[in-house]
Amino acid sequence: LHDGNSVLSTRAKSSLAYCLASITAMPSNYVQAIKSVDIGKQTLLAYKAHFFASGGKSDPLLHSAFSHVLQTSDDNEFEKLSAFLLEDVHSISPMKPASVAFVVQAFHIMITVAKGEKQRKAVALKTREVLLLSLNLFFPGSSSDISFSDGRYLSQVQHAADFIIDVIGKKDLLLLTSQEIAIILSRLNSLLPPVREVQFFQCTQNERVFSPVCQIVASLSKHY
């Protein structure tokens, strides 16, 4: 499933996703194969492959499977998955928007399900890095074939906004400095037109960009 094999039909891929989601929900000693396979890593790879193939859309079954893997992981397994997820961040420069969007989406799941002091500390150490990375998703990039009206761009904006808003409210994970708040606001401000041109901004077309920007500013005002 995670090799992105285009020969498989959509129905076959959905069946495989359902199968993987079912396996992750079983007790580890119920299926013999689980003992010789890194289910956490394979689930993350399958989730990543579907995310790329679908243009940045999250598969509910694989989302659920990855969440369950994290919830049932011990502290060491959780930290290994976190490190594996962020490998691309440190090895690929510059990262493609789709890769950044996936890291942000998956890491968002991690900060949501992290439990206990060690797991929360593990994600807290990486939250600032992912937050700054997520700001890049508000721009398609000069070398990208994604435009501001492209569905993939709008999807990555929503992933970034959801993550940033959640992080802003979790001060136990990351307490933003005044410089970081200024960076966030400057990035968002560059997406908005001069006041005199707002009425000509094609708000109906760009609402999916304008709305998340306003939500982030509102969240900053509420928590800071």
C-alpha positions, 0 to 999 in steps of 0.5 A, a space after each residue: 500500500 505504501 509504495 503508491 502502486 498505481 496498478 491497484 484500483 481505488 477500491 483495492 487500496 481502500 480495502 488494504 487501508 481497512 485491513 491495515 486499520 483493523 490490524 492496528 486495532 488488534 492486540 499485538 499478540 493476536 496476529 503473529 505477523 505483527 511480531 516481525 513487522 514494524 506496524 507503526 512505521 508501515 502505517 505511517 508510510 501507508 498514510 503518507 503514500 495515500 496523502 501524496 496520491 490523493 493530493 493532500 487529503 487525509 484517509 479516515 481509516 489510515 488517520 484512525 490507524 495511525 492514531 491508534 498506533 500512537 495511542 498504544 505505543 510505549 514511550 520509546 516507540 512513540 519517540 522513534 515514530 516522531 524521529 522517523 516522521 521528521 527524517 525528511 525535514 532534516 534530509 531534504 532541502 528544500 522540502 516539497 509542499 506536499 512533504 511539508 503538509 504531510 509532516 504537519 498533518 501527522 505531527 498534529 496527530 502526535 501532539 493530539 494523542 501524546 500522553 504522559 510526561 515523556 511523550 509530551 516532552 518528545 513532541 514539545 521538543 519538535 513543536 517549534 520546528 514544525 510550527 515554523 515549517 508549517 508557515 511555508 504552506 501558506 505559499 505555493 512556492 516559486 518553483 511549484 506548479 501549485 497556484 493560489 486557487 489550486 485545491 492542493 494549495 487550499 488543502 495545505 493551508 487548512 492543514 497548516 492553520 489547524 495545526 497552528 491554531 492547536 499549538 497556540 492553545 497548547 502553551 504547555 507544549 510551546 510558549 511562543 515568544 514575541 519574535 515568533 508571534 511577529 513572524 507568524 503575523 508577518 507571514 499571514 499579513 503578506 497574504 492579505 491585500 491592502 485595505 483599499 483593495 479588500 473589496 476586489 480581493 475575490 473573497 468568494 474565491 479565496 475564502 478558504 485562505 482568508 478564513 484560516 488567516 483570521 482564525 489564527 489571528 483570533 487564536 493569538 488574540 485569545 491566548 496571547 
